Every structure is written in structure tokens, then in C-alpha cells.
């Protein structure tokens, strides 16, 4: 409903990921405990749609291990 075409092509995105090591189980010996880890990651970004099947993506990601990244991506769907 915005008159500016470039603003209509913007999309705000948020993603949450969680990764758990599936090899760890409570019945495993204690020495295998260091193999168990859980990793969470959040990302917030902005997508700009050039066409219905092509997009430029910019995002900022952070994780629970103090990992941070700025990403710039281009994607085409066909």
C-alpha cells in the first residue's frame, strides 16, 4: 500500500536456529559428554526483491558462542 516501489520490494526477516548433537545420550559414559553441544543462532535481515524469482539478502547473525556475521547473498529461483 506504499506508493514507493523500492519500499514495497523490501522484506524484514527473522530466523532462529537450534542445533543439538544427536549422538549424546544420558546412558553414555561421562567421557563422551564433551561431544554434546547445543548451538542457538538468531538472524535478522532485510531482503530486497528484484523480481518475483530473484532477491538480494542482507542479514546479521549471532550465536550463543559469540559468533557474529554479516551476510550479503543473492538468490535466484527457477
ABEGO torsion letter per residue (X at the ends): XBABAAAAABBBBBBBBBBBBAABBAABBAAAAAABBBBBBBBBBBBBBABAABBBBBBBBBBAAGBBBBBBBBBBBX
